[in-house]
Amino acid sequence: MWITLHVCLYLTFNCISVSSMSSSGFCQLQGHFKLNGMYQDGDLIIGGLFAFHLITVFPELSFRQEPEQPYCQRFYMAAFQQAQAMVFAINEINKNPKLLPNITLGYHLYDNCIKVGVALRAATALVSGTEESLSDFNCTGPPPVIGIVGDPSSTHCIAISSVLGLFRIPMVSYYATCSCLSDRKKHPSFFRTIPSDAFQVRAMMQILRHFGWTWVGLLYSDDDYGIHAAQSFHQDVQLFGGCVAFSEILPRDNNYEDIQRIVGVIQTSTAKVVVVFSTVAYVVPLMDEVALQNVTGRQWIASEGWATSPLFHTPRLLPFLGGTLGIAIRRGEIQGLRDFLLRMHPDKNTRNNLVRVFWENMFGCKFETGDSEGKNICTGEEDLSSTVNEYNDVSELRASYNVYKAVYALAHALHDLMQCEEGRGPFSENTCADITNLQPWQLVHYLQKVNFTTGFGDRVSFDKNGDALAIYDVMNWQPRSDGSIIVRTVGVVDEGAATGKVLTLNEEALYWNFDTRKPPRSVCSESCPPGTRRARRKGLPVCCFDCLPCADGEISNTTDAIECTVCPDDSWSNPEKVLCVPKEVEYLSYEEPLGISLTTASLLGTCFCALVMIIFAHHRNTPVVRANNSELSFLLLLSLKLCFLCVLLFIGRPQLWTCQLRHAVFGISFVLCVSSILVKTMVVIAVFKSSRPEGKSAMKWFGAAQQRGTVLVLTAVQVIICAVWLSTASPAPHKNTQYIRSKIVYECAIGSVAGFAILLGYIGLLAAVSFLLAFLARNLPDNFNEAKFITFSMLIFCAVWITFVPAYVSSPGKYAVAVEVFAILASSFGLLVAIFAPKCYIIILHPERNTKKAVMARQTENK
């Protein structure tokens, strides 16, 4: 672009530069441009640049003679209406006694022919004047133009403003939207009455967000307008979570192969929505190819550059472009404009040749010239009211309304400049501007501060970057009864809305060109429901993702969650993974089958102990009961009953007192039990030794008192261990979340591993000693020798508790408690059955063997 600018500047200033200053003090133009224009004289002149033609034809270069000047083709009626809106505004201002009294405004308008070179030449002609020669070098008086309305093209404005900005000549565009023109360092004197593309892109985002379209295609023109808009679109679409499915640039030269390729991309893409940032000239060949390839089922989003263009409103394009949504500049009304347009007639002033060109194109005739033979002759009296086209259609004044506001902005700035009071001015030493010697930069100062309201009710002002207030109409292309397209306003995008609602849509008035008559779905991946999270697909945009369920213990309660949220320690995810619910508290309870079974077994064991005690009490004087100290037998039964009952402390919701008692009672009960067995074993050995001559005094040192004392001492040691353990690191209820993440295991923390280990170790030590002594005494000759039964019982006891340790460690949650309870019950039942079942068998089923005679007979046989 800048290369083009430099070339154009070089050519322009070579043609209009001052060649030399002669001795007489004159300078002369070195060449003339053939520029179509319109002119009206006045005290102050406002320049204007309009796209009266859509095509520029450049002659071939032979490099042997001065090249011919380019000429323009394809007259654009809408642009002529825009120029007439400027003329109307100037005439209206001149008739207004309250605005610029005693000042008559004039105008000088040129055609830019849609080419930056022609536009730059026209702008240079406006600011430098077109006099053949110049002798006054003092530069006094007003400049040739006080400002320029235009150009409609962003590319043209960039080139022109870069030059005019050096001299601070104000330029107010009515259609250039490139956000790059908001750069005050590069374009210090540029203003516009149309919002910047930055606002237009944000307006597009509001529509896409409203309908949930996150997967869109993007097409843009190969010029500053399209390129800068596309850059902003790529940035903003990511901010709201959308993605661009494809991005294609419309070729500058309308290359057919490129157009075909682009339409092929549109057809193959899964994106149902296509956004197009472009001017009309780039879109026409695209839509011709769309119709040729029968591309339907697409929702088009049009930028303001072509959203209201009548070139596409034909029945041929309705099947493809019906339902198009577009962003259009604010529609306005200008009272009296239609009558003014219809009253216009051509004259013979060569500086108004554009009027004659318009007339010839409007009525298909030619004014009398040398080459008008065989053609209809224009009289200049043809009736404009008999025609219907873009020129006299004032129902959708958008660009023309912006031209109208631009003229009034310059007029109000000039009026404010004239109202300055000397000594209170804004310039150095509080001076005011002199209207007879006006400097362009002085008008720029007032233009920046302009603020007024049009007759239609719209407020006109500029921000610090020279941009207008951001407000757009949302357009919808709907079918007419004759099969063509009509554009209707269905909403507004207003960033300054008092309600705070930026986008307002009348959805009932929308037309959708789909079988469902509803807005299409345009997403790469459907939204992830609550309970899942998005996982981006490798190599694809962020809008393309898979929905993965949240892991256990995590939730997502929003749609399209990026990450799942971990539940607090005391909560867990529900099955749908959308809500954290309190974790299930798990413990071995009386209500569940396992707890009921263990409780039943505990009570059953207690009853068996009670039953055996009753049997033994009833037959307490029999030899079987009295053998080996019946007192120890009753003590052993009591301890076994305690062992069975202590199981109940392990079942139910853990509390502080149950946690403290369960292991203490368990440890003391088992020590009492094992110590009783140990003493009984020692009694067996002592009795056997006392039957021999060398051991007659053995029982003297191991009488009943010594037996009770031994049991008491051994049990007291366990009591001391428990007392120290409970006083230093007492077991307490603990909510454990480590075993099972989905549940809270309510358990009794043992407090001190060492204390628990010593308690079990002491029981194990006594059991091992008992087993060893019983094993050594198993073959002693005695009819009622209990050593064999004790050996068997201790074997069961040790086996149970040896297997208990790994089973306890590996069991999770309440099952660890169940394992401990099972070990208690199994060892208790083992002792009860192994030691007391044989005696009960004799007492109940074979009472004849429970006599002293039977016992003595057995002893005699053994001797």
Beta strands, then each sheet from edge to edge (+ up, - down):
strand 1: 27-28
strand 2: 37-40
strand 3: 44-50
strand 4: 53-57
strand 5: 71-75
strand 6: 105-111
strand 7: 133-134
strand 8: 147-149
strand 9: 171-173
strand 10: 190-192
strand 11: 215-221
strand 12: 243-250
strand 13: 273-277
strand 14: 299-302
strand 15: 325-329
strand 16: 451-453
strand 17: 459-461
strand 18: 471-479
strand 19: 485-494
strand 20: 503-505
strand 21: 532-536
strand 22: 545-549
strand 23: 554-555
strand 24: 565-566
strand 25: 571-573
strand 26: 580-582
strand 27: 584-586
strand 28: 732-736
strand 29: 743-749
sheet 1: 1+ 7-
sheet 2: 2+ 6- 3- 8- 9- 10-
sheet 3: 4+ 5-
sheet 4: 12+ 11+ 13+ 14+ 15+ 18- 19+ 20-
sheet 5: 16+ 17-
sheet 6: 21+ 22-
sheet 7: 23+ 24-
sheet 8: 25+ 26-
sheet 9: 27+ 29+ 28-
end
